């Protein structure tokens, strides 16, 4: 009898432990809470009735109040005239909206190295301003500067907007990512390290595996890396180079101009970075073997961009000069990095 009671005690203890683990596993995290918010916004758009065009939906994840838990910033609309959005924070086990809706037409976000803030820059027809958005139960907006480019152009035809990074040391552009890509959520720590300038440097090596794949028309899974190219899916490498397959702007078949090899994400495996052209415009194709599948990430607007020794793409043609491709399986996007 004593043995039976002891066995029952052990079984009950195991059951209590099992239910405790399950309950703990089901408790929402900021990641799952933000995924649910994004899913809800996507459903609203898919079920809505739109007179002219379907709204875009993009987002970023950034620790505004610097408490170690990031906030979610959503932007949606059909054009610069009607872009708007919301800020969400994870508090008491759930995502809550901070304050009212934000007007986000003609705007972009920048990091803020201070204790509580994200920089919102507005720029349109020569007029610009930057605000520091700080959060509590609601949000507050502090104007940091205003800029009239039209006046300065009269004295200096080469004048440009004043960007937050010109005024606030360490401030850099924050990339908004399309809502069908979850990498800013699932790879938040990695992305934060890159934004803080502490990303790893990866070595260049030989990439004979990719050479064989290209010669023998091996199959790749091709997806857009920047949102401006196509996503053909499973396709032979030679077919990927055909006119209008990788992108709709092509005037002919792609020709491979150069190839480089580097471990772009620090997983110990090499990627192959191809520069291709159809005569008038260039694009990049990044080949990455993951779990037996070779993914081909396609990137537009790469004229003048070079692969840096730290795995970034760098140019001197624009104010934003450095990008890193963040990728995992069938998802990828270009992350803007600090210029220095």
Rosetta blueprint (number, residue, H / E / L):
1 X L
2 X H
3 X H
4 X H
5 X H
6 X H
7 X H
8 X H
9 X H
10 X H
11 X H
12 X H
13 X H
14 X H
15 X H
16 X H
17 X H
18 X H
19 X H
20 X H
21 X H
22 X H
23 X H
24 X H
25 X H
26 X H
27 X L
28 X L
29 X L
30 X H
31 X H
32 X H
33 X H
34 X H
35 X H
36 X H
37 X H
38 X H
39 X H
40 X H
41 X H
42 X H
43 X H
44 X H
45 X H
46 X H
47 X H
48 X L
49 X L
50 X L
51 X L
52 X L
53 X L
54 X L
55 X L
56 X E
57 X E
58 X E
59 X E
60 X E
61 X E
62 X E
63 X L
64 X L
65 X L
66 X L
67 X L
68 X L
69 X L
70 X L
71 X E
72 X E
73 X E
74 X E
75 X E
76 X E
77 X E
78 X L
79 X L
80 X L
81 X L
82 X L
83 X L
84 X E
85 X E
86 X E
87 X E
88 X E
89 X E
90 X E
91 X E
92 X L
93 X L
94 X E
95 X E
96 X E
97 X E
98 X E
99 X E
100 X E
101 X E
102 X E
103 X E
104 X L
105 X L
106 X L
107 X E
108 X E
109 X E
110 X E
111 X L
112 X L
113 X L
114 X L
115 X L
116 X L
117 X L
118 X E
119 X E
120 X E
121 X E
122 X E
123 X E
124 X E
125 X L
126 X L
127 X E
128 X E
129 X E
130 X E
131 X E
132 X E
133 X E
134 X E
135 X E
136 X L
137 X L
138 X L
139 X E
140 X E
141 X E
142 X E
143 X E
144 X E
145 X E
146 X E
147 X E
148 X E
149 X H
150 X H
151 X H
152 X H
153 X H
154 X H
155 X H
156 X L
157 X L
158 X L
159 X L
160 X L
161 X L
162 X L
163 X L
164 X H
165 X H
166 X H
167 X H
168 X L
169 X L
170 X L
171 X L
172 X L
173 X E
174 X L
175 X L
176 X L
177 X E
178 X E
179 X L
180 X L
181 X L
182 X L
183 X H
184 X H
185 X H
186 X H
187 X L
188 X H
189 X H
190 X H
191 X H
192 X H
193 X H
194 X H
195 X H
196 X L
197 X L
198 X L
199 X L
200 X L
201 X L
202 X L
203 X L
204 X L
205 X L
206 X L
207 X L
208 X H
209 X H
210 X H
211 X H
212 X H
213 X H
214 X H
215 X H
216 X L
217 X L
218 X L
219 X E
220 X E
221 X E
222 X E
223 X E
224 X E
225 X L
226 X L
227 X L
228 X L
229 X L
230 X L
231 X L
232 X L
233 X E
234 X E
235 X E
236 X E
237 X H
238 X H
239 X H
240 X H
241 X L
242 X L
243 X L
244 X L
245 X L
246 X L
247 X L
248 X L
249 X L
250 X L
251 X L
252 X L
253 X L
254 X L
255 X E
256 X E
257 X E
258 X E
259 X E
260 X E
261 X E
262 X E
263 X L
264 X L
265 X L
266 X L
267 X L
268 X L
269 X L
270 X L
271 X E
272 X E
273 X E
274 X E
275 X E
276 X E
277 X E
278 X L
279 X L
280 X L
281 X L
282 X E
283 X E
284 X E
285 X E
286 X E
287 X E
288 X E
289 X E
290 X E
291 X L
292 X L
293 X E
294 X E
295 X E
296 X E
297 X E
298 X E
299 X E
300 X L
301 X L
302 X L
303 X L
304 X L
305 X L
306 X E
307 X E
308 X L
309 X L
310 X L
311 X L
312 X L
313 X E
314 X E
315 X L
316 X L
317 X L
318 X L
319 X L
320 X L
321 X L
322 X E
323 X E
324 X E
325 X E
326 X E
327 X E
328 X E
329 X L
330 X L
331 X E
332 X E
333 X E
334 X E
335 X E
336 X E
337 X L
338 X L
339 X L
340 X L
